[in-house]
Each structure stands twice: as structure tokens, then as C-alpha cells.
């Protein structure tokens, strides 16, 4: 049965298995020979529960019917429930391709691990709960806009079927936080907030990089054994071969995650090694965005605008690069170069298989064939040549009837079916329209003879979401929430729990191309790592 928050069963395997920082004081410093530092959240003036995820609460075994104010006190960090033992973890990492040294939980504080009635272990972490020894020059706080984005996107991704951390709550702090949103020299006070995020573990690639960088082989091994025993127990007892098997599975999970991001058009924006999970789940929702007009070179992150390192089309390659850095960190434990190179091959193979399966599902192809690669390549050229909204195009394609010969329809008829996805339909010239019609005929011939239309269409709609968390949608909710109006936040939260459903009552408002006002608006097209 679900329990009240104060009666949850708490455990602390990370603290128990890995060494503690002996320094009890909370000040910024280098931490060596330890995996975590004990630190308590910093109290806030006026916590208020702004949003709550009932499904996540049920997952944890939290009973409904709580007093919102009592919840806000705990989930802002003002009060610790019995059994909690908060800490911040240390890790390192590569940021934008360069090793950055010690990083760590600079504004995240883990409360502990909840053991739910099904025996699952879920770590609860407050993001924006105050400074830690790893805050560097920052204040450990988070603004409302970034917290709304993390709360909504965590749950939106889960319901899309993309592996992700979850979000239990969004709490306003009643205190301002000063941020320079676009690093333009214009810092301003903004409302503060705290998100409680939930995952089986928040261990990142960078946890391993930290001990490898410090040449701390004993703690590197302890960390590997902890991850193996807690999160990959089916691989066997700790030994070089099981640790290699774990590393290989981490690589494969990461590859499949990259394929899922590509499938739904999600761009993470800041794929540093400290932002990749050892569980292959999406972690750290900062300057993310969804591909609207299809452009493989698009990145939502203004910090990355010049180099485009973390652009949409580059994400699978960056995933491989990050796995290579993780394999280097594992080298002291697996001193076998061919075996470590095999981990990279496992990534490549897993990504290729997942990508092919994703395109087959999105296009209703049934089993993938080698010749489908040309069909997909030509499609991506079409999407880019005429600015085409990726989610809307695939959803419209999902509803096309291909019964009868493809030549029975005119070019105009074929193109009319997808015209609502064009950002400038009048600007799509006759040559582009002819190319689109030719591609649609090829696609129709490819899927004809497979599953009946109704069956194929239903399957395609299960692979092509109708509703995704477009940045302009999130920004509207943020603008309203900053004025005290939470209605749009709650509407979006409900909408995004059924992204593949038709939801006709929401179609006019949310199944539409990016409005022109949002094309260059901060928060919609321009985001920073503070977003």
C-alpha cells in the first residue's frame, strides 16, 4: 500500500558502498579520495508546491492526499523526513570536448533512495536546493523557467517512451535568483524553484572519469563494483569480464538512447560526459529543444551556436565519443585494448540497429530492408530543402491512405496531404513539389502490400507523436507561471502524458508549427546552460 512521505523506506547504498568526504563543512573545494560529501539543502523563505506528478508518487509508494504545504517544506529542502541522509556527489567530465576537471553536484542534493513496495530502488534528488562543495562560483539555486522545463520534459520524455529520469514535484521557493539568461551582461532577478527528480541512479560517465583522472584505482574499482552489483546484477559477480560486460551494456544503452532522441527529434543541447547516465537514460534537461523545421545542424544551445558540437545530426557521434571517454576511464580495470575497442563496435552496431528500426516504425515499412536507406536519405533531403516541421510531417504521413495505385493521384494531391507541415508553403517551388510527390509515390509503393492501411496507420501513429514539448509551448507556460498563473503548466503536463493520442480538444492550440513570434524569441529558439 502507498505510504505517507514520512513513512517511506529509505536506504543509502551509494553512501554505504563508497567513501565519504571527511570534511563536514560546506564550502567549495577539491575533494579527493571520496565519492560524496554530506550536505544539507539550504532553507528557502516561502516554499509552495506548484506541480506534482501523481504517477511518479505512485511509483515511489507515496500515498495521495498529502497537505501541499507540508510536501513543499520537504521537497524544497526546508525539512528532512525521517530516514533521509542528504549528500552531493563528486564527478569530473569533458565539457564541449575538453576535460574540465572536478565538477560534481553543484546544485543537486540527493535525499536518499526509496525502496518502493515492489522492491525497486529510486533515488530522489533536489535540484536547486542550495550550494554544495561542487558549486564552484555558483549559488546552487535554480530559476523557475529552467525548473518548469525540467519538470515537464522529464515526464514528457517518459510518456514518449524515451528512457529518462523522472520528476516528482516542482516547488517555488519564494526567493529571487539572479541569472544572466543569455550571458549577455544583463543579469536579472527571477523566481526561484526546486525540482525533485527521480531515477534508479544519477551516476554519470563523469563519476568514473573523476577517479581515473585522479589515478585513484581503488575507488574506481569500488565504483564499478557498486554499479555492477546495484544496477547490472544479472551480469554476475565483480570480475574483469563482468565489468567489461557492464561497460558494453552501458555503451549499447547509450546508443539506443541516441536513436530514441533522433526518432522523436529531441536535441539535448549539452551532451558533456557529465551529462550522460550509466543507465542509458536522459539526464539533465538544460538548453534542450525539439526539432521543428527539420535541420540536422540545429542546436538550441547559444553556448554551442558557433561550433554546433551538440547539434541534432551530431548527437549519435557525440554519444560514441563520450563512450570512448568512458572506456578510457575503465582502462585501469580492463587493460585490454581490443576489448575496449569492441565496446565502441558494440555502440555502433546497437545504434545502427535501433536507428533502422526507428525509421521502419516511423515510415510503416515493416521489416527494414537495405534499400530503405536510400528512401530515408532522400526523405531527409526533402525535409531540409523545404523548411518542413518534422513532428507534423511524420504525423500527417501516418494518416495517409495508400490503397490503390500510387499513380492514380496527381502531384498536387500527394503534396497537398503534407502541405500543413511546410513553414512557407508558398515558397515551395514547383521543382520541390515534384520531388516531394515522387518521394511520396516511392514510399506508397514500398508500404503497399504490407499491413492493411488502418493497421499500418495505427502502428505509425504509435511511433510518431502528435504532441511534443516544443520550446514555445514551454515558454508560454513559464511566462504565465512567473505571473502566478499555473493553468498552462498543468494543461501541458496533462497533454504530454498522451503524446501519441489524437486529443482533438488540444489540436488547434498545440498541433501546429512554431509561431513566427517564437522563431527568434529567447526561451524558444535561444537558450543557454542556465535554461
N, C-alpha and C positions, 0 to 999 in steps of 0.2 A: 504493500500500500504506500502511496505517496506520503512523505513526511513533511512537517514544517521545516523551515530553513534551519532552525536551531537544532533539529534532531537528525540531520543528515549524518551519514557515516563518513568521517574524514580519514584520509591516510596521507602519507608523505613519503612515498618511495624515493623520489628524487633526492630529498634531503637525507634520507636514511642511507641510500646507496652511494652517495657522492660526497666529497669532502666540503666542509663549511669554511667560509672565510672567518678567521678568528677575531677580526676587528668588529666590535659591536656598534661602533659609531657610524652614522650615515653621512659620509662625505665622499666627494668624488676622488677616486684614487685608482691606481693599478692594483689588480687582485691576482695574485699568483698562488699556485698550489691549491686552488679551491674551485668549486663549480658554482657556488651560490653564496649570497650574503643575506643574512636575516635583516629584514627591513619592514617597517610598518607603513601603511598608507598614511598620508597627511590629511588631517581633518579639513572639511570644507564648511562654508558658512551655512548654506541653506539647500541641502540635497532634496531633489524632487524626482520621483520616478516619472520619466517621460514616455517610455515604451518598454514592453515586456513581451517575451516570446513564449507563449504557453507550451508549444511543442518541446522547446528546449528544457523548460521547467519540468515537464513530464519525463523527459529523457533522464533527468538527474534524480527524479523521485521527489520533487518538491510539490507539496500539496497546494491546490488552489485556495483562494480565499484569504490571502495574506493582507495585512494592513500595508498599503502602498508606502506610507511614511516610514514604517519600520523596515521595509525592504530597502528603501532609499538610503537609510542610515548605514546598512550593512554594505550595500552594493556601491556606495560612494567611498567606502573605506573608513567611515566615521566610527563604526562599531565592528568588532570582530565577534563572530558567532563562536560558540564553544567548539573546539576541535580544529579551528583554523590556525595555521602557522605560516605567516606570510614570508616571502623571500623574493629576491631578484636574482636571475641567473646571469653568469658571465659567458660571453661568446666573442668571437672575432669575426672577420669576414672580408671578402673582396667587395668593394663598392665601385660601381662603374668601371670594372676591370682592373682596379688597383687594390692591393691589400691595405686595409685601413687600421690594422692592429686591433686593440681591445675595443669592443663595442659593448654589448650586453643590454639587459632590460633597463633602458633609460627612463621609460615612463610606464612600464608594465610591472605589476606586482602580483605574483601567484599567491592565492589564498590557501591552496592545497588541492588534494584530489578527492573527489566524491566517489564513493562506491555505491552505485545505484542498486535497486532491488534485483536486477538481472545479473549482478556481479560485474558490470562494466565499470571501468575506471575513467573518470572525467576530470581533467584539470581545469580549475576556474582561475581566471586571471583578470585583474582590473587594469584597464589601460587608461592612463591619465590620472592616476591616483597619487602623484607626487614624486619627488626626486628619489633617486637611488644612488648607490656608488657608481653607477654606469651612466648617469645623466649627462656627463661631460659638461658643456656650458649651458644646458637647457634646464627648464624648470620642472620637468616630469609631468606636466599637465597636457591636456588635450582640449581643443576647442569643440564647440557644438557641431560645426559643419563637418569636421573630419569624423566625429563620433557618429553622427547620423549616417554618413556614408558607410562606415564600417558596420554598424548595426544592420542597416538594410541589405548591404551587399553580402554579408555573411549568410544571411537567411535566403536571399535570392539565389545565390550560387547553390546552396544545398537543394533547393527545390528544382533547380535546373538539372540536378544530377551530377554536378561538378564537385569533386572532393574538396572540402573546405573546413576551416574552423567555424564554429557556430557563435551566436551571440544570444545571451540570456536577457540582458537589460541595457537600457540607456538611461542614465541619471544625469540631470542637470545639477551643477554644483552651486549655483547662485553666486558665483565669483567670476570676475572677468579674467581672461587670459590674453596677454599681448602677443600678437603674431604679425609678421610681415608676410602676407599670404603668398605673394609672388616674388619675394626677395627683391623688391623694387625700392627699398629705402623708405617705406611708408608703413611702419608698424602701427597697429591699432588694437584697442581692447575688443575682445569678442567674448560671448558667453562661453563658459567652461562646461565640460561634461566628462563623464566616465562611462566606458563600455565594459560590461563583464563578458569576456569571451571565453569560449569553452572548446576544449579539444582533448583527445586522449593524451596528447603531449604537445608542448610548444618547443621541443628540441629542434634546432636548426642545423644546417650544414656547418654554420659558424661555430657551434659548440665544439665540434671536432677540430676545426681549424685552430681554435684557441690553444688547445693542448698541444697540437702538432707544432704550431708556431713557437710555443714556449719550450719545446723539446721535453715535455712532461709525459714521458711514455707510460708511467704507471697510471696516471689519471686518464690518459687517452684510452688505455685498456679498460679501466673501470667504467668509463662512459660507454664504450662499445658493448661491454657485458651487460650494463644496465639496459640499454636499448634493446639488445638481443633478448634478454630474459623478459622484459616488460612488454615489448611491442612486436617481437618476432619469435615467440616461444616455440612455434612449430618447427623451427629450423634446427633445434637441438641445443645441447649444452655448449657453452662458450669454448671455442677452439678456432684455430686459423681458418679451417674450411667453413665453419658455420658463420664466422664473421664475414668471410668473403661472400657467402650466400646472402647474408643480410645486405651487404653493400650492393650486390647485384639486384636484389629486390627493390632497394631504395631507388636505384637508377631506373628500373623498369616502371615503378610507380610514378616517378618524376616524368618520364617520357609520356606515360598515359595521361598525366595531368596536363602536360603541354598540348596534347592532342585535343583534350576537352576544352581548354581555353580557346584553341583555334576553332573548334566546332561551333561554339556559341558566340565567337567574336569578341572575347574578353581580352583586354590589354592590361597587364598588371602594372606596368609603368616603372617599377623599381625592383628588378629581379637580381638584387645583390645576393651573394651566397648566404648572408644572414637572414634573408627573407625567403628561403626555401626550407620546407619541413622535411624531416627524416621519415615522415609518414606519407609523403606524396599528396599533401592537401594544400590548398591555397591558404596562405598566411600573410598577414599584414596588408590591409586594404588602405593604401595611401593614394597616390595620384593615378588611380585606375580609370578605365573608360571602356565603353563598348564601341566596336567598330560600327559606324552608321554608314556614311558614304564609304564604300569599300576602298581602302588604301593600305596596302601592306607596309608602307613606310610611316604610318601614323603612330605617334606616341602621345599620350595625354600629359606627359611629364615635362613641364617647361625646363627643368634642370637638364633634361636629356634631349631637348629640342635640336641642338646643334649636331650631336653625334648620332642620335637615333639608335643608340645601342639597344634599347629595350622596346623598339617598335614592334608592332604586331607580327610582321613577317619574320622577325629575327628571334622570336621567343623560343622556338624549338632549338635553334642553335645555341642560344644562351643557356638553355637548360642543360645541353650537353657540356658546354664549357664549365658550368657550375658543378656538374657531376665529376668532371675531370679534376676540379679543385678538391672535391670531397675525396676522390680516390687518392690524391696526393697526401691528404691528411691521414688516410688509412695506411699509407705505405709503411710506417714503423710496425704496424700489426700484420701486414701482408706484404712481405718483401719478395714479391713475385711479379715482375713487370708484365709478363704475358697475361697473367691472371687479371691484373688491374686493367690492362688494355681490353681484356674480354668484357669487363664491366661496361666500358664505353660501347663496345659492339652490342651488348645487351640493350643498352639505351636506344641505339639506332634501330635495332630490329623491333623493339617494342613500340617506338614512335611510329615507324612506317606502318606496322600492322594496325595500330589504333587510328592513324590518320586515314588509311584506306577504308577501314570500317566506318569511320565517321562520315566520309564523303558518300559511301554507298548508302548509308542510312539517310543522309540529308537529301540525296537525289533519288531515293527509291529504287536503287539499282539491283537490290537483292545481293547476291554474292558478287564481290569485287572481281573484275577481270583486268588483265594487264592493259588492254586497250582503253580502259576507262581513264587512264592517266591523261590521255590527250583530250578527252571530253572535259575533264576537270580543268586542265590547263587553259583551254580555250574559254571556259566559263569565267575563270578569274581574270583573263584579259578583258572580256566583255564588261564585267563588273567594274573594272577600274577605268576603262576608256570612257564610259558614260557614267558620271557620278551616280552610283546606284546604292540604295540603302540595303545593306546586307541582310539584316533580320527580316525586313519586309519582303525582299525578293524571294528568299527561301520559303517564307510562309505562303506567298502567292503561288509559287511553283508547286507547293504541296497540295494546292486545291485544283490544279489543272486536270482536266479530263483528257485522256489520250486515246479514248476509244475511236476507232475509225482511222483511215489513212492520214498520215501527217500532212500530205499534200492537199488534203481537202480544204484546208484553211489557208487564207491569204496571209502574206507577210503582216499586213496591218492587224489581222485578227490575233496572230500569235503575239505581236508586240504589245497590243492593247492590254493583254492579260497581265503584263508585268509593268506597265507604264506607271502605276502608282508608286513604284519603288524608285523612279528617277527623280533626282533633285531638281533637274531642269529639263522637263520633257520636251519643251520647245527647242532646246539646244541639242537634242539628239538628232543628228543629221541622217539623211537617207542611207548613207553607207553603213552607219552604225545600226540602224534599224534592220537593214538587210542582214547584217552579221548576226544580230540577235535572233531574227527569225530563223536563219539557217541553224543556229545552235539549238534553238528550241525544237526544231524538227528532228535533229540528231538525237536529242535527249528523249523525245517522244518515241522514236523508233527503238531506242535502247530499252526503255522500260515496257514498251508494248509486248505482250506475250508473257509477261511475268504475272505478278499477283493482280487480281481484278482491281479496277480503278479505286473503288471505295476502300478496299483493304490497303492498297498502296498509299493512298492519300492519308489514311489514318496513321499508318506507320511513319510517313514523312512528317506529319504534324507532331509526332512524339519525339522527333529528332530536331525540329526547327521551332524554337519558342516563338510565340506571338508577342510576348512581353518580356523585355529585359530592362535592367535598371540603367536607362540612358542618363547621362550626366545632367541634362537639362531637367529631367524629371526629379532627380535627387536635389538639384539646386532649388527648384520650386518648393520642395518640402523644407529645405534648410531655411530659405528666406522667410517662410511662414513661421517656422519653429522659433527663429530668432525674434519674432514679434509675439511669441507666446501662443501661436495657433498651431496645434499639433494634428489637426484633422488630415492634412495632406500626407504627413508622415504615416499616419495609421492607415489611410487609404492605400498608399503604396505598399506598405507591409502586407496588407491583405491581398492586393493584386498579385504580388510577386510570389505568393505561396502556390499559385496555379499558373505558371508561365506558359504552359502548353495548352491550356483551356481557352475556349473562344471568349468567354466573359463579354458578351455583347454590350452590357451596360457600361463597359470601360473602353470600348473600341475607339470612339471618337476622340476621347481625351488622351489615350496612351498608345494606340496602334497608329502612329503617324511618324513621318520623317521629322528629323531635327528642325525645329522652327528657325527661321532665318535670324531672329534676335539672339539665338544661342550659339551661332556659328563662331563668334569670337569673344563670347562673354566669359570672364573669369568664373571658374567653377563648372563651366560647361565644356569649354574647349581648352582652357588653360588651367592647369593645376600644378601644385608644387608638392614637395615631400611633406609639407605641413598640412596638405589637404586630406 
